[in-house]
Amino acid sequence: MPGLKHILEGSSGKSARVFFTTLGHPYDFKLSNVRKIALNGIYWALGKENEIPEKGAKVNLDVPYEPNNSGFGEKYKMNKIPEVL
């Protein structure tokens, strides 16, 4: 299961929505379906599931997504910081 949603009650007695996924390698988010799972889960956690379009959140990108790979060594762009678009 790529995403888990749950309503939990904390020690204060207040309930909170929690969305969790084990997806998350930078390359995972090259796939529109992965971005859609994450965004739909965020909408749900915010209590805005009624605002999710029938086919899911729009996940089109305005700029090419070329993520940094995870790991260490020259191959993985050590010490690179995000660029401002």
Helices and strands as residue ranges (DSSP letters): E 4-9, E 15-20, G 26-30, H 32-45, G 49-51, G 74-76
